[in-house]
Amino acid sequence: MMILVTGGSGSGKSAFAEDQVVSFGEAERVYIATMFPFDEESKKRVQRHRNMRSGKGFETIECYTDLAQVRVSKGSTVLLECMSNLVANEMFQENGAHERTVQEILKGVKSLLAQAGNLVIVTNEIFSEAASYEGETETYQKYLGKINQELAHLADEVVEVVYGIPVYHKKSKGGASHEKSME
């Protein structure tokens, strides 16, 4: 099963995604961390996320670029956080995919799907802003938008977390949804 979790900054999407992973049971849990800690603020955010998943049985793999090279155990449950960071890394880091960002990330996601039993992907909702951007920021939005659309197509469930409340845009067919309340 693949679940795509989206929402704005501070929406509660990370906590919701972690709860989804835990709801899959005792399978090996892998957290693929994509935030490159380049400044003090990002280091604090990384630490906050580590604290959130502490005691939940996650093995952490740091992956800033080249998602396709990540190997996880067959049948494991994987949490990839966050697609927005991965797109920026692929676009702007020296060893990134640059103009092949969309293709390389989708190749990596499909590789994870082939390995994992369950995959939960967190992404950001950045498209509601009224501001207009140009240049690299516009390209970033275009790439993230294409990736998010393809992920939503591939996903069994698409959930937007708004103020800590999950809103399902797509639910799995023929089975129990993994919907959980936010506590």
QUIQUI-V631165 format. One record per residue. N is the residue number from 1. OMEGA is omega in whole degrees, 0 to 359 (999 if undefined). Layout:
n=(N | N)
omega=(OMEGA | OMEGA)
//
This chain:
n=(1 | 2 | 3 | 4 | 5 | 6 | 7 | 8 | 9 | 10 | 11 | 12 | 13 | 14 | 15 | 16 | 17 | 18 | 19 | 20 | 21 | 22 | 23 | 24 | 25 | 26 | 27 | 28 | 29 | 30 | 31 | 32 | 33 | 34 | 35 | 36 | 37 | 38 | 39 | 40 | 41 | 42 | 43 | 44 | 45 | 46 | 47 | 48 | 49 | 50 | 51 | 52 | 53 | 54 | 55 | 56 | 57 | 58 | 59 | 60 | 61 | 62 | 63 | 64 | 65 | 66 | 67 | 68 | 69 | 70 | 71 | 72 | 73 | 74 | 75 | 76 | 77 | 78 | 79 | 80 | 81 | 82 | 83 | 84 | 85 | 86 | 87 | 88 | 89 | 90 | 91 | 92 | 93 | 94 | 95 | 96 | 97 | 98 | 99 | 100 | 101 | 102 | 103 | 104 | 105 | 106 | 107 | 108 | 109 | 110 | 111 | 112 | 113 | 114 | 115 | 116 | 117 | 118 | 119 | 120 | 121 | 122 | 123 | 124 | 125 | 126 | 127 | 128 | 129 | 130 | 131 | 132 | 133 | 134 | 135 | 136 | 137 | 138 | 139 | 140 | 141 | 142 | 143 | 144 | 145 | 146 | 147 | 148 | 149 | 150 | 151 | 152 | 153 | 154 | 155 | 156 | 157 | 158 | 159 | 160 | 161 | 162 | 163 | 164 | 165 | 166 | 167 | 168 | 169 | 170 | 171 | 172 | 173 | 174 | 175 | 176 | 177 | 178 | 179 | 180 | 181 | 182 | 183)
omega=(176 | 178 | 174 | 181 | 181 | 178 | 179 | 178 | 179 | 185 | 184 | 183 | 180 | 179 | 178 | 181 | 178 | 177 | 178 | 179 | 180 | 182 | 179 | 176 | 191 | 178 | 176 | 181 | 181 | 177 | 177 | 183 | 184 | 182 | 176 | 184 | 187 | 179 | 183 | 180 | 180 | 176 | 177 | 180 | 177 | 180 | 179 | 179 | 176 | 179 | 180 | 184 | 178 | 178 | 181 | 174 | 179 | 164 | 182 | 172 | 176 | 182 | 183 | 177 | 175 | 180 | 183 | 180 | 181 | 177 | 177 | 180 | 177 | 177 | 180 | 175 | 188 | 172 | 178 | 182 | 10 | 182 | 181 | 177 | 181 | 178 | 179 | 179 | 181 | 181 | 194 | 179 | 183 | 182 | 182 | 183 | 179 | 184 | 177 | 183 | 184 | 183 | 183 | 179 | 180 | 175 | 179 | 179 | 180 | 176 | 178 | 179 | 180 | 183 | 190 | 171 | 180 | 180 | 176 | 182 | 176 | 175 | 182 | 173 | 182 | 191 | 181 | 182 | 179 | 184 | 176 | 183 | 178 | 173 | 185 | 179 | 177 | 177 | 177 | 179 | 180 | 180 | 181 | 178 | 178 | 180 | 180 | 178 | 180 | 178 | 179 | 178 | 181 | 188 | 172 | 179 | 174 | 185 | 172 | 179 | 182 | 180 | 179 | 182 | 179 | 176 | 184 | 175 | 179 | 179 | 179 | 181 | 171 | 179 | 179 | 175 | 177 | 181 | 176 | 176 | 177 | 182 | 999)
//
